[in-house]
Amino acid sequence: MLDTSRSLVLGIHASMLAGCTIVGLAAEAMGLIKAFYASPYVAVTAGIALHSGRRAGYAAAGVSAALFNLMFVAPRWAFTVPTPEEMTAYLSMFAVAYLVGSRSQPAPLKSRYAGTLPFVSTDRHSSWDVGATRRGWSDDCDLGREYGRIYLERLSQPGAPLIGWIVRDMTRTGSYSGVEAGFMSAIATELERSRTYQHASDCHSDRGVIQPDGDVVAGPVRRQE
């Protein structure tokens, strides 16, 4: 089942292709143009590839080629063998999808490192592409905590996706399972541990241990030489 965000994107893409077709048919019917060319479909394909990546661009190019052949090539309402000029137009759609789509791919997901994380999908350009295990909340939490541990271990390596990108793609799934809860729990635990360690370090002085109210409650701390 498609989540809400993906359904919305697909709806927008379909509307762009349908709008291009309707405008072309209306312009021909009103005599504004003698023939409708494939260039508007190329532009729409480029926009879709730029927004959603290469695979979406390929899909848009295929639908555009089919619509153009069906609606604007005589005889209409029937698929015909394309002429060399029409074939060139169709191939240009796929070429545009390849070129523009490759530029729109998020940089962190191009790295070899990102592909080694179990929750990252380089094919779908997502920093979080997991679902519930259907084994229960507890098992999902354990899996999420393991993902969090792996992420924290590899965080310092080049190409690591930022936590903001992961949270962004979590919200795009439209669901919150134990996997997400376990992952965020592992991150929060590490942050709390780091904060506690920093607080302990900051609360020592040459005179003793400083309490939150500023009082020194212990004797001088001897530093090891």
C-alpha positions, 0 to 999 in steps of 0.5 A: 500500500502506498503511503500518503506522500507517495500517493500525492507525488504520483498524483502530481506526476499524473496531473502534469502528464494529463494536463500536457495532453489536455492542453495539446488537444484543446490547442489543436481543437481551437486551431491555435496550432496545426500539430502538437509536438513532443517537446512539452512532454520532454519538459514534463519528463525533465521536471518529474525526473528532477523532482523524483529521480531517474526511475520516475523520469523513465516512467514519465518518458514511457507514459509520455511516449504512449500518450503522444503516439495515441493522441497526436499521431494519425490515426488517433486512438491507435498505437502506430509504428513510430517514424524516425522523427517520432522515435528520436523524440521518444528517445530524447525523453528517456535521455532527458530522464537519465541526465536530469534524474542522475543530477537529482539523486541525493548526494549522500545516497550515492556513496558506497558507505550509505549503501552498507547501512541496513535501513538505507535504500540507494535505489529508492533514494531514501535514508530510511526504508524499513517497515515493521517486522510483523513480529511484535512491538518488542522485536521491532524495537530490538531491530530499531536499536540495532540499527541505531547502534550500527548508525552510531558506530559508522557515523564518523565515516565519510558519506554518513546520512545526517540524522535530519535526513533519516527523520525526514524520510521516517515521516514520509513513510506515514507510519511509526513502528517499533523499528523507528521507536527503537532507532530513536531510543538508541540515538537518545540514549547515546545523546543522554550518555554524552550529555551526562559525561559532559556535565560530569566533566564541566562540574569539576574544578580545582576546588572540588565538585560544583553543584547546580547551585554553585556550591562546592561540596567536595574537597579539591580534586587531585589531578593525576600527573 
